[in-house]
């Protein structure tokens, strides 16, 4: 019997379904509903006189009025602390000094850039524990060395420390063998106890970001991972804050101005739309355990074509509840889970939009691997994408990785000082303050590749020349036009050479299948109708000192997107991803 072993390794005496029952909590998790009076007393910044808000002296839980009053006091307390620090800004560097931090997903693009910035700007940071999937400590160290310490990203840090670079970085970074979706994060007992006693912050950057990933694999990382992380976080007595990276597109098919609101278990985008039109119409609540059970039952029923079935199921479930794809759907469920389990842990959820190459730091144009928009740029540059399925006036939301890192550090410092048991959501996004359309992206690409073409040739041996992008709103029209253009590029000169003709035809057939699937995958993003409000990021900027604004730049309104793509991003993509490396064909 096939079992979905790694997902939700709960207490054996309690079923998965109970955790997410109709009320979304089992009795075991009743404590997560509303922080109790006693638990508020434990916070460093105590909130006094709450007893007057109980409906009677014997009440064990706050009334609705009490909750409202408590929230008002928390907000007043927050304003007082911010006011006290306003002259010196947030105090970003001072906050991180001496801290011990646990980072998951550290070998990924965003977390790696965050680690570099912390080490470069805050040499007095204490330890950064890096959770790494590896068979043993030696293998973990090898990954730490090859993927982080010896990364080109760290060359500025290496120049700063010279011959003492390795000594410095090894005194700060500690590779830890683990796995995000296992109990205790896959760490051995001794290590997990040590880290739980020492860490001040948890930075969760682990994610499965493939849009159309198998549903079981996406659930494992993006849902079970946060569950296991929250279970571990509750053992960390010194923990000041847990920061979780989500995605702005976790907002699913919402349209218009999208506010920075947290998710709660049971809600869905489809449910929002239906109830806004017909408040009394019922729609199934989103239940994480039922999604897990669905996968387990499916695996028990069949082995035939299971991979494709499970992949299709993820897309179907996402669309049913109102999300774009499996990735954004499971990230949203992960957010819901964190919110329901947080208890008194201060939580910060950051939702970056599309993360692109570095704008300035540690040097312009650094990027790791193909990011979301890069396949579009590459395929267009090599002549394989002469048309595109999407609205040319649709906005693309992007944020350079260094700005995302700076916003991360500023937000962590702000809420780490406050240590208020709330969940705060930030959109790290630009469409609201510095909009950039799809056609402008391809206009920039056309300008760049006509001057600096990629080294690809057609069947005649001639260099591929790009044309201005054409846009389509129907897949069939896109497919017909693209096939026509590609056929001309790779036309066989000698029609009597049947072998060569067949070879070209088969190659074009495979390419068109790929491009059609590629276009369908990107269509929800190229036709997206939402704008991510980033009021919290704006407030963060206002609270920073002039010195902090210079050292931790987050003002995306300053970016000239045309200059950025022509002078920074596309050259960076060619240098750090395309040169001398295998890329998709």
Backbone torsions as a table, in degrees:
resi	resn	phi	psi	omega
1	UNK	NA	128.5	178.8
2	UNK	-82.1	133.4	179.5
3	UNK	-124.9	151.0	177.1
4	UNK	-91.5	77.8	-161.9
5	UNK	-64.8	-41.5	-168.8
6	UNK	-81.9	-13.7	-174.4
7	UNK	-85.4	125.6	177.4
8	UNK	51.7	73.5	176.7
9	UNK	-80.7	73.3	-178.0
10	UNK	-79.0	174.8	172.8
11	UNK	-53.4	130.7	-174.2
12	UNK	-61.8	-23.8	-178.4
13	UNK	-81.8	-4.4	-175.7
14	UNK	-127.9	128.3	-177.0
15	UNK	-73.2	159.2	178.0
16	UNK	-62.1	-39.3	-174.2
17	UNK	-61.1	-32.4	-177.4
18	UNK	-64.7	-33.0	-178.5
19	UNK	-62.0	-38.2	179.1
20	UNK	-114.1	62.2	179.9
21	UNK	-76.4	-171.2	-178.1
22	UNK	-54.6	-35.7	179.4
23	UNK	-92.7	7.1	174.8
24	UNK	72.6	0.8	178.0
25	UNK	-139.8	139.4	169.3
26	UNK	-80.4	166.7	176.1
27	UNK	-55.2	-31.1	179.5
28	UNK	-59.9	-28.2	-175.0
29	UNK	-109.5	18.4	179.4
30	UNK	-58.5	-31.0	-177.4
31	UNK	-63.5	-17.9	-177.3
32	UNK	-82.7	-8.2	-173.6
33	UNK	-65.5	-58.3	-178.8
34	UNK	-140.3	126.9	179.2
35	UNK	-56.7	133.1	-177.3
36	UNK	-77.6	164.9	179.0
37	UNK	-59.4	-42.3	-178.9
38	UNK	-62.2	-38.3	-177.6
39	UNK	-72.7	-30.6	174.7
40	UNK	-64.5	-32.9	-178.2
41	UNK	-64.7	-23.4	-178.2
42	UNK	-74.4	-20.4	-176.9
43	UNK	-65.9	150.0	-178.8
44	UNK	-60.6	-41.3	178.7
45	UNK	-97.9	90.1	-171.0
46	UNK	-69.5	145.6	176.2
47	UNK	-107.2	114.5	-171.3
48	UNK	-97.7	169.6	174.3
49	UNK	61.4	26.9	180.0
50	UNK	-74.5	-20.6	-175.6
51	UNK	-60.5	-26.4	-179.5
52	UNK	-70.2	-13.5	-178.0
53	UNK	-92.2	-6.0	176.2
54	UNK	-71.6	144.5	178.9
55	UNK	-69.6	-24.9	172.6
56	UNK	-155.4	158.4	-177.6
57	UNK	-59.5	-22.8	-175.1
58	UNK	-93.8	-3.8	-177.9
59	UNK	-63.5	140.5	179.0
60	UNK	-99.5	-13.6	-179.3
61	UNK	-131.8	156.4	177.6
62	UNK	-69.8	145.4	168.6
63	UNK	-79.3	171.7	179.6
64	UNK	-61.5	-40.7	178.5
65	UNK	-63.6	-40.0	179.7
66	UNK	-61.6	-44.0	-179.4
67	UNK	-59.7	-44.6	-179.8
68	UNK	-60.5	-43.0	179.9
69	UNK	-67.1	-38.7	177.9
70	UNK	-62.0	-45.1	-180.0
71	UNK	-61.3	-37.7	178.7
72	UNK	-63.9	-41.9	179.5
73	UNK	-65.8	-40.6	178.0
74	UNK	-60.1	-45.1	-179.7
75	UNK	-63.4	-39.8	178.6
76	UNK	-65.4	-40.9	178.4
77	UNK	-62.1	-41.3	179.5
78	UNK	-63.7	-45.0	-179.8
79	UNK	-62.0	-38.0	-179.4
80	UNK	-63.9	-43.5	-179.7
81	UNK	-66.3	-43.0	179.5
82	UNK	-63.1	-40.4	179.9
83	UNK	-62.3	-40.0	180.0
84	UNK	-63.8	-28.7	-176.3
85	UNK	-98.6	-3.9	-169.4
86	UNK	-60.2	-33.8	-177.9
87	UNK	-64.8	-33.5	-177.9
88	UNK	-104.6	13.5	-177.7
89	UNK	77.2	-155.5	-178.4
90	UNK	-75.7	-34.6	-175.2
91	UNK	86.2	47.4	-173.7
92	UNK	-63.9	-52.4	-176.6
93	UNK	-63.3	-44.2	-178.6
94	UNK	-61.5	-36.1	-178.9
95	UNK	-64.4	-44.8	-174.8
96	UNK	-75.7	-19.7	-177.8
97	UNK	-62.1	130.6	177.5
98	UNK	79.6	1.7	-176.1
99	UNK	-84.4	149.5	170.7
100	UNK	-107.1	130.7	-171.4
101	UNK	-129.8	138.1	171.7
102	UNK	-104.2	127.0	-179.3
103	UNK	-120.4	127.9	171.9
104	UNK	-104.3	154.4	-179.3
105	UNK	66.1	29.4	-170.5
106	UNK	-70.7	-20.4	179.2
107	UNK	-86.2	-1.2	177.6
108	UNK	-79.7	170.8	-174.0
109	UNK	-56.4	-55.8	-173.7
110	UNK	-71.7	-47.8	-177.0
111	UNK	-65.1	-35.8	178.5
112	UNK	-63.2	-42.7	178.0
113	UNK	-65.0	-36.1	177.8
114	UNK	-65.1	-44.1	178.8
115	UNK	-61.2	-43.7	179.4
116	UNK	-60.1	-44.7	-178.7
117	UNK	-65.6	-41.4	179.4
118	UNK	-62.3	-44.9	-179.2
119	UNK	-68.8	-35.0	-176.7
120	UNK	-74.9	-36.2	-175.0
121	UNK	-100.4	-17.1	-177.0
122	UNK	-132.5	73.2	-178.6
123	UNK	-62.3	-17.9	-179.4
124	UNK	-88.4	6.2	172.7
125	UNK	-60.6	148.0	-173.6
126	UNK	-84.9	-86.5	-178.1
127	UNK	-124.7	142.4	171.8
128	UNK	-118.1	107.7	178.6
129	UNK	-84.7	125.6	-175.0
130	UNK	-113.3	112.8	179.2
131	UNK	-75.0	121.1	-175.3
132	UNK	-128.8	132.7	175.2
133	UNK	-76.2	115.4	-178.6
134	UNK	-161.4	158.5	-176.4
135	UNK	-75.6	-26.7	179.4
136	UNK	-157.9	179.9	-176.7
137	UNK	-63.4	-37.4	-179.8
138	UNK	-64.5	-43.3	178.3
139	UNK	-66.5	-36.1	177.9
140	UNK	-64.9	-41.3	178.9
141	UNK	-66.3	-38.0	178.6
142	UNK	-61.2	-41.8	177.5
143	UNK	-67.3	-41.4	177.9
144	UNK	-58.5	-43.0	-178.2
145	UNK	-69.0	-50.0	-173.5
146	UNK	-75.9	-35.7	-173.1
147	UNK	-95.4	-17.3	-178.7
148	UNK	-123.4	-63.7	-172.9
149	UNK	-59.9	-40.8	-177.1
150	UNK	-95.8	8.8	179.2
151	UNK	-68.2	145.0	176.7
152	UNK	-59.3	-26.9	180.0
153	UNK	-57.1	-29.9	-173.5
154	UNK	-93.8	12.6	-175.2
155	UNK	-66.8	-33.7	177.4
156	UNK	-66.0	-41.6	177.5
157	UNK	-63.7	-38.8	178.4
158	UNK	-65.4	-39.8	177.6
159	UNK	-65.8	-34.7	179.4
160	UNK	-64.7	-39.8	-174.0
161	UNK	-99.8	-11.5	176.4
162	UNK	56.7	-130.7	-176.7
163	UNK	-67.0	-14.7	-179.1
164	UNK	-96.2	9.2	-176.2
165	UNK	-58.4	-52.6	-176.9
166	UNK	-64.5	-38.4	177.7
167	UNK	-61.7	-43.3	179.7
168	UNK	-64.4	-51.4	-172.5
169	UNK	-69.4	-32.7	178.0
170	UNK	-73.8	-19.9	176.0
171	UNK	-80.0	-13.3	-177.5
172	UNK	-107.5	-41.4	-174.2
173	UNK	-95.1	132.6	179.1
174	UNK	-126.3	111.6	176.5
175	UNK	-75.9	131.3	-177.3
176	UNK	-124.8	126.4	177.8
177	UNK	-70.4	126.0	-179.8
178	UNK	-171.3	179.5	-179.8
179	UNK	-150.6	123.0	-171.3
180	UNK	-58.1	-30.6	-174.9
181	UNK	-104.5	27.2	172.6
182	UNK	-115.8	156.1	177.0
183	UNK	-55.2	143.3	-175.1
184	UNK	56.2	24.6	179.7
185	UNK	57.7	27.8	176.7
186	UNK	75.7	6.2	-179.8
187	UNK	-82.9	154.5	173.7
188	UNK	-70.8	161.6	-171.9
189	UNK	-58.9	-45.6	-176.9
190	UNK	-64.1	-46.3	-179.6
191	UNK	-63.8	-44.5	-178.4
192	UNK	-63.2	-38.3	177.9
193	UNK	-65.9	-42.8	179.8
194	UNK	-61.7	-47.1	-178.4
195	UNK	-66.9	-40.5	179.3
196	UNK	-61.0	-31.7	179.7
197	UNK	-77.9	-25.9	-170.0
198	UNK	-101.3	-32.7	-166.0
199	UNK	-76.3	144.5	177.0
200	UNK	-101.1	-28.4	-175.4
201	UNK	-137.2	147.9	169.8
202	UNK	-120.3	127.4	176.3
203	UNK	-115.5	113.2	-174.8
204	UNK	-104.3	105.8	-180.0
205	UNK	-117.3	6.7	-178.5
206	UNK	-74.3	133.4	179.7
207	UNK	-164.7	152.9	168.2
208	UNK	-101.0	109.4	-169.6
209	UNK	-101.4	7.3	179.5
210	UNK	-71.2	125.2	-174.6
211	UNK	-56.8	-44.8	-174.2
212	UNK	-113.3	39.7	179.3
213	UNK	-62.7	156.2	171.2
214	UNK	-54.5	139.0	-174.4
215	UNK	-61.9	-39.6	-178.5
216	UNK	-65.1	-41.0	-179.0
217	UNK	-69.4	-38.9	178.1
218	UNK	-65.6	-42.7	177.4
219	UNK	-62.3	-39.4	-177.9
220	UNK	-58.9	-49.8	-176.7
221	UNK	-81.2	-46.5	-170.0
222	UNK	-86.9	-13.4	178.9
223	UNK	-119.7	-55.2	179.0
224	UNK	-65.9	-32.6	177.0
225	UNK	-57.3	-54.5	176.2
226	UNK	-58.9	-35.3	177.0
227	UNK	-60.5	-51.1	-179.4
228	UNK	-63.6	-35.6	179.3
229	UNK	-65.8	-42.5	178.6
230	UNK	-66.0	-37.7	176.5
231	UNK	-61.7	-40.5	178.2
232	UNK	-70.3	-40.0	-177.3
233	UNK	-59.4	-32.1	-179.3
234	UNK	-68.9	-12.8	177.1
235	UNK	-92.1	-6.5	-173.8
236	UNK	-93.7	99.5	-172.3
237	UNK	-69.7	-28.5	-178.2
238	UNK	-91.3	0.8	-171.4
239	UNK	-62.4	123.9	-179.5
240	UNK	-97.1	-26.2	-175.9
241	UNK	-167.1	145.3	170.1
242	UNK	-117.9	122.7	179.0
243	UNK	-109.2	128.9	-178.2
244	UNK	-121.9	126.7	173.8
245	UNK	-83.8	125.0	171.7
246	UNK	-114.0	-141.9	175.7
247	UNK	-147.1	145.5	178.0
248	UNK	-60.6	-27.3	-178.8
249	UNK	-79.7	1.6	169.3
250	UNK	-64.6	-13.5	176.0
251	UNK	-71.7	-5.2	173.0
252	UNK	62.5	-138.3	-173.7
253	UNK	-89.6	22.4	173.4
254	UNK	-63.2	150.3	-178.0
255	UNK	-126.3	164.4	179.7
256	UNK	75.3	-152.5	-179.9
257	UNK	-77.9	121.2	-176.5
258	UNK	-105.2	118.7	-176.0
259	UNK	-82.4	164.8	-177.3
260	UNK	-85.8	71.2	-176.3
261	UNK	-106.0	140.4	175.7
262	UNK	-75.8	156.4	174.1
263	UNK	-91.2	148.9	170.6
264	UNK	-122.2	148.9	-176.9
265	UNK	-60.3	134.6	178.4
266	UNK	107.7	-26.8	-178.9
267	UNK	-81.8	162.5	175.6
268	UNK	-155.8	162.4	-178.6
269	UNK	-68.8	-40.9	178.2
270	UNK	-60.5	-42.2	179.2
271	UNK	-62.2	-41.0	177.1
272	UNK	-58.1	-47.0	-177.1
273	UNK	-64.7	-43.7	-177.5
274	UNK	-66.7	-47.3	-177.4
275	UNK	-69.6	-25.3	177.0
276	UNK	-69.0	-27.4	178.7
277	UNK	-92.3	-43.9	-177.4
278	UNK	-134.6	89.6	-172.8
279	UNK	-55.4	-26.1	-174.8
280	UNK	-98.6	3.4	177.6
281	UNK	-79.9	130.5	-178.6
282	UNK	-88.6	144.1	175.6
283	UNK	-141.3	140.8	-176.0
284	UNK	-55.9	133.3	176.6
285	UNK	-73.9	145.1	177.5
286	UNK	-75.3	122.9	-174.6
287	UNK	-128.0	114.2	-174.6
288	UNK	-59.3	-44.3	-177.5
289	UNK	-63.5	-35.8	178.4
290	UNK	-66.5	-34.4	176.5
291	UNK	-65.6	-39.5	177.3
292	UNK	-64.9	-44.1	-179.5
293	UNK	-63.3	-37.8	179.2
294	UNK	-59.1	-43.8	178.6
295	UNK	-65.3	-45.8	-178.7
296	UNK	-60.3	-44.0	-179.6
297	UNK	-65.5	-39.5	-180.0
298	UNK	-63.0	-40.5	-179.8
299	UNK	-68.2	-30.7	179.6
300	UNK	-75.4	-25.6	-176.0
301	UNK	-80.4	-42.9	-170.4
302	UNK	-142.9	150.6	170.8
303	UNK	-114.0	-17.9	-175.0
304	UNK	-72.5	117.6	179.4
305	UNK	61.7	28.7	-173.2
306	UNK	-60.2	-41.5	-175.6
307	UNK	-58.2	-47.8	-179.5
308	UNK	-69.5	-36.7	178.8
309	UNK	-62.0	-46.0	-178.6
310	UNK	-68.0	-35.5	177.3
311	UNK	-65.6	-45.4	179.6
312	UNK	-64.8	-35.6	-179.4
313	UNK	-61.7	-41.0	179.0
314	UNK	-59.1	-44.3	178.9
315	UNK	-64.9	-43.0	-178.9
316	UNK	-62.8	-44.3	-179.7
317	UNK	-66.6	-39.4	178.7
318	UNK	-61.5	-47.8	-179.1
319	UNK	-64.9	-38.1	-179.4
320	UNK	-59.8	-42.4	-176.9
321	UNK	-91.0	-3.9	172.9
322	UNK	102.3	25.5	177.2
323	UNK	-111.8	165.3	-173.5
324	UNK	-75.0	-38.5	-174.1
325	UNK	-164.4	-179.0	-177.2
326	UNK	-62.1	-39.8	-178.6
327	UNK	-60.3	-56.1	-176.2
328	UNK	-66.6	-32.8	178.8
329	UNK	-63.8	-50.5	-177.5
330	UNK	-71.0	-30.0	175.1
331	UNK	-66.1	-37.8	177.4
332	UNK	-65.5	-41.5	177.6
333	UNK	-62.9	-39.6	176.8
334	UNK	-59.0	-41.2	176.2
335	UNK	-61.6	-44.2	179.8
336	UNK	-59.0	-43.0	-178.0
337	UNK	-63.6	-44.3	178.5
338	UNK	-60.6	-43.6	179.9
339	UNK	-61.5	-42.3	-177.8
340	UNK	-73.4	-22.5	-176.9
341	UNK	-102.0	-2.2	-165.6
342	UNK	-69.4	-28.7	179.4
343	UNK	54.5	-118.7	-178.1
344	UNK	-103.9	10.4	179.3
345	UNK	-77.1	124.8	174.1
346	UNK	-65.6	126.9	-175.6
347	UNK	-120.0	136.8	174.1
348	UNK	-124.4	119.7	176.6
349	UNK	-110.2	120.2	179.1
350	UNK	-106.5	128.7	-178.6
351	UNK	-114.1	87.3	175.0
352	UNK	-70.1	151.4	171.1
353	UNK	-84.0	-133.8	178.2
354	UNK	-80.0	120.2	-177.7
355	UNK	-89.0	130.3	-177.5
356	UNK	-119.0	-175.6	-175.3
357	UNK	-63.2	163.5	-176.2
358	UNK	-64.1	139.1	179.7
359	UNK	-81.4	-43.3	-179.3
360	UNK	-137.2	-41.5	-168.0
361	UNK	-114.0	149.3	-11.0
362	UNK	-69.5	-13.4	170.6
363	UNK	-156.2	152.1	-175.8
364	UNK	-65.2	140.8	170.4
365	UNK	89.1	3.7	179.5
366	UNK	-70.4	135.5	178.7
367	UNK	-151.7	150.6	179.7
368	UNK	-120.1	108.7	177.6
369	UNK	74.0	176.6	178.1
370	UNK	-76.5	118.5	174.8
371	UNK	-91.4	-171.4	-169.5
372	UNK	-59.9	-47.5	-176.2
373	UNK	-85.3	-12.3	-173.0
374	UNK	-68.2	-37.5	174.1
375	UNK	-59.4	-34.7	177.0
376	UNK	-62.2	-47.2	-178.4
377	UNK	-64.0	-44.9	-177.5
378	UNK	-65.6	-48.5	-178.8
379	UNK	-64.4	-37.5	176.5
380	UNK	-65.4	-44.5	-177.6
381	UNK	-64.0	-30.1	179.6
382	UNK	-93.7	6.8	174.1
383	UNK	84.7	5.8	-177.4
384	UNK	-89.7	-8.4	-178.0
385	UNK	-129.2	71.4	-179.2
386	UNK	-77.0	-16.0	178.9
387	UNK	-132.7	163.9	-178.5
388	UNK	-143.7	139.9	178.7
389	UNK	-88.3	99.0	-178.4
390	UNK	169.2	170.4	-180.0
391	UNK	-88.0	117.6	-177.2
392	UNK	-61.8	-23.1	179.9
393	UNK	-91.7	-0.2	179.4
394	UNK	-67.6	143.2	-178.0
395	UNK	-82.5	138.3	170.7
396	UNK	-101.3	129.2	179.3
397	UNK	-104.2	120.8	-176.6
398	UNK	-137.4	153.5	172.1
399	UNK	-142.7	127.4	176.7
400	UNK	-60.4	146.2	-172.8
401	UNK	-60.5	-36.3	-178.5
402	UNK	-69.7	-31.7	175.3
403	UNK	-70.0	-38.0	175.7
404	UNK	-62.4	-40.2	178.4
405	UNK	-64.6	-46.0	-179.3
406	UNK	-62.3	-42.5	177.6
407	UNK	-63.7	-37.0	178.4
408	UNK	-60.7	-49.7	-177.1
409	UNK	-66.0	-39.8	179.3
410	UNK	-65.8	-44.1	-179.2
411	UNK	-67.3	-40.5	177.8
412	UNK	-60.9	-45.3	-179.5
413	UNK	-62.7	-45.9	-179.1
414	UNK	-57.7	-53.4	-175.4
415	UNK	-81.1	-21.2	174.0
416	UNK	-68.9	-35.6	174.6
417	UNK	-66.4	-43.3	-175.4
418	UNK	-68.9	-43.6	-179.0
419	UNK	51.6	40.9	177.9
420	UNK	-92.0	133.3	-175.2
421	UNK	-72.6	66.2	178.4
422	UNK	-123.3	168.1	170.1
423	UNK	-111.2	120.4	178.7
424	UNK	-113.3	136.4	-178.0
425	UNK	-115.7	133.6	176.2
426	UNK	-124.1	132.6	167.7
427	UNK	-90.8	116.8	173.8
428	UNK	-93.2	85.5	-168.2
429	UNK	-145.2	167.4	-173.4
430	UNK	-129.6	-13.1	-173.6
431	UNK	-61.8	-25.5	-178.3
432	UNK	-80.5	-28.4	-175.1
433	UNK	-112.5	-21.5	-177.8
434	UNK	-151.0	71.8	-173.3
435	UNK	-65.4	148.4	-178.3
436	UNK	-146.6	125.9	-172.5
437	UNK	-94.7	164.5	179.5
438	UNK	-61.1	-42.7	-177.2
439	UNK	-68.0	-29.4	177.1
440	UNK	-67.8	-35.1	176.4
441	UNK	-59.8	-51.0	-177.1
442	UNK	-73.8	-25.9	172.2
443	UNK	-63.4	-43.0	177.5
444	UNK	-64.4	-39.8	179.0
445	UNK	-64.5	-42.1	178.7
446	UNK	-60.8	-44.6	179.3
447	UNK	-62.3	-40.5	-177.6
448	UNK	-71.4	-49.9	-172.0
449	UNK	-76.0	-18.7	171.9
450	UNK	-72.1	-26.5	177.7
451	UNK	-92.2	-35.5	-176.9
452	UNK	-131.3	74.8	-176.1
453	UNK	-66.7	151.0	173.2
454	UNK	-74.0	153.1	-174.2
455	UNK	-80.6	62.5	177.6
456	UNK	-119.4	147.4	-178.9
457	UNK	-126.7	158.9	176.8
458	UNK	-90.3	-170.4	-175.9
459	UNK	-66.1	-20.4	177.8
460	UNK	-85.0	-9.6	-175.9
461	UNK	91.8	5.2	179.1
462	UNK	-86.1	148.8	176.9
463	UNK	-65.6	141.8	178.6
464	UNK	-71.0	130.2	175.4
465	UNK	-107.4	132.4	179.8
466	UNK	-86.7	150.1	175.0
467	UNK	-115.6	167.1	177.4
468	UNK	-61.8	142.0	-176.1
469	UNK	-66.9	139.8	172.4
470	UNK	-110.4	144.6	-173.4
471	UNK	-115.8	145.1	-177.5
472	UNK	-135.8	149.0	176.0
473	UNK	-108.4	1.8	176.2
474	UNK	-127.3	136.1	-178.3
475	UNK	-62.1	-38.9	-177.8
476	UNK	-63.1	-40.3	179.3
477	UNK	-68.3	-41.5	176.4
478	UNK	-59.9	-45.4	-176.0
479	UNK	-64.7	-43.8	-179.0
480	UNK	-64.1	-45.5	-179.1
481	UNK	-64.9	-45.4	-178.6
482	UNK	-63.0	-41.5	178.5
483	UNK	-62.6	-39.6	179.1
484	UNK	-63.5	-45.1	-179.1
485	UNK	-66.5	-46.2	-177.8
486	UNK	-66.5	-34.9	179.0
487	UNK	-63.6	-39.2	177.9
488	UNK	-66.3	-38.7	-179.0
489	UNK	-65.4	-36.1	-172.5
490	UNK	-115.8	33.7	-178.6
491	UNK	-68.2	135.7	178.6
492	UNK	-78.4	128.4	-177.5
493	UNK	-72.8	-42.5	-178.8
494	UNK	-100.6	98.0	-176.5
495	UNK	-68.0	-14.8	178.4
496	UNK	-79.4	-12.7	178.4
497	UNK	-83.1	85.4	-174.3
498	UNK	-63.9	-35.1	-179.1
499	UNK	-64.0	-46.0	179.5
500	UNK	-67.8	-38.6	178.6
501	UNK	-61.5	-45.3	179.1
502	UNK	-63.5	-39.3	179.1
503	UNK	-61.2	-45.5	178.7
504	UNK	-64.5	-42.9	-179.3
505	UNK	-62.1	-43.1	179.3
506	UNK	-65.4	-38.4	179.5
507	UNK	-65.2	-42.3	178.8
508	UNK	-66.4	-37.1	179.1
509	UNK	-62.8	-45.9	178.9
510	UNK	-63.7	-40.0	-178.7
511	UNK	-65.8	-40.4	179.9
512	UNK	-69.2	-36.6	175.2
513	UNK	-60.8	-43.1	178.6
514	UNK	-63.9	-47.1	-176.4
515	UNK	-66.5	-36.2	176.9
516	UNK	-64.9	-45.6	177.3
517	UNK	-65.2	-40.3	178.2
518	UNK	-59.2	-46.4	-178.5
519	UNK	-65.2	-40.5	178.4
520	UNK	-65.2	-35.6	178.5
521	UNK	-65.8	-39.2	-176.0
522	UNK	-86.7	-15.5	-174.9
523	UNK	-55.3	-42.5	179.3
524	UNK	-59.8	-27.9	-179.6
525	UNK	-86.7	-34.5	-179.3
526	UNK	-78.3	-7.0	176.8
527	UNK	-123.4	17.2	-175.2
528	UNK	-65.2	136.1	-173.3
529	UNK	-112.1	19.7	-179.0
530	UNK	-109.2	154.3	172.7
531	UNK	-124.0	127.1	-174.2
532	UNK	-87.3	110.1	176.9
533	UNK	-66.1	135.8	-178.6
534	UNK	-128.4	49.1	179.3
535	UNK	-59.8	-37.0	-179.5
536	UNK	-66.8	-36.0	177.3
537	UNK	-68.5	-37.6	177.0
538	UNK	-63.4	-44.6	177.8
539	UNK	-61.3	-38.9	179.2
540	UNK	-60.3	-43.7	179.4
541	UNK	-61.4	-41.8	-179.4
542	UNK	-66.5	-30.5	-178.2
543	UNK	-82.2	-14.8	-178.9
544	UNK	-77.2	147.7	174.0
545	UNK	-75.1	166.7	178.3
546	UNK	-59.1	-40.0	179.4
547	UNK	-63.9	-42.3	179.0
548	UNK	-66.0	-37.1	178.8
549	UNK	-63.8	-30.0	177.0
550	UNK	-77.8	-40.6	-177.0
551	UNK	-82.6	-26.4	-177.8
552	UNK	-131.2	69.3	-173.4
553	UNK	-69.5	127.2	179.5
554	UNK	-131.5	4.0	-176.8
555	UNK	-82.2	93.8	-176.3
556	UNK	-73.5	-12.5	179.0
557	UNK	-67.9	-16.4	-179.6
558	UNK	-80.5	-12.7	-174.5
559	UNK	-75.0	128.0	168.5
560	UNK	-93.1	105.8	-171.3
561	UNK	-64.1	-35.6	178.6
562	UNK	-61.3	-49.4	177.6
563	UNK	-62.0	-38.8	-178.4
564	UNK	-60.9	-47.6	-177.9
565	UNK	-71.6	-41.8	-176.7
566	UNK	-72.8	-35.3	-172.5
567	UNK	-106.9	-18.0	-174.4
568	UNK	-122.5	-60.8	-168.2
569	UNK	-70.5	-52.3	-177.5
570	UNK	-65.3	-44.3	173.9
571	UNK	-59.6	-37.2	177.9
572	UNK	-66.4	-38.6	177.2
573	UNK	-62.2	-44.1	179.0
574	UNK	-63.5	-41.7	-175.1
575	UNK	-74.7	-46.5	-170.3
576	UNK	-94.8	-14.4	-177.8
577	UNK	-121.1	-46.5	-170.8
578	UNK	-85.2	-36.5	-174.1
579	UNK	-64.9	118.4	173.9
580	UNK	67.7	16.3	-178.1
581	UNK	-126.2	154.9	175.7
582	UNK	-76.3	130.4	179.2
583	UNK	-128.7	163.7	-179.5
584	UNK	-57.6	140.9	-180.0
585	UNK	-104.9	NA	NA
